[in-house]
């Protein structure tokens, strides 16, 4: 079944790093854009970073310089390298993929930044 499988979340101390991954199943074809969203408790979902099939990247101001999005097209996988993590980065992170025909959401992975 078509799905996005996320991994890499967990508990990390402030200043630490995590790398999230999002792998699209082989049945998902023609991915144009892959995005990372996050949603903290009581807050609206926000776009964190995105990358297109052409390699163009975009970041929220709050994470620019700390987070890096990348992709391995052959593996249908996108990564989010998160450095210098802050408590305000705590959220459920969701992967999103857009194809020419439809969109997909990952199940979400919890990132908690705390001492």
NORHUQUI-V491485 format. One line per field, one symbol per residue. phi: phi as a letter, one per 30 degrees, with the letter a starting at -180 (. if undefined). psi: psi as a letter, one per 40 degrees, with the letter a starting at -180 (. if undefined). Layout:
# NORHUQUI-V491485
phi: ???
psi: ???
This chain:
# NORHUQUI-V491485
phi: .dacccajdlcbdeidbbbcbbcddddcchdcbbbccbbceicddbdcabbcddjdcbbdedcejccbcbbcddchbbbbdcchdcedddadccdbbccdcabbbddjbdcbcad
psi: ihihhiieiahiiheaiihiihhhidehifhdhhihiihiheiihihdiiiideehiiiideehedihhiigddefiiihhhifiideehihhhihhhaediiiiieihhhhhi.
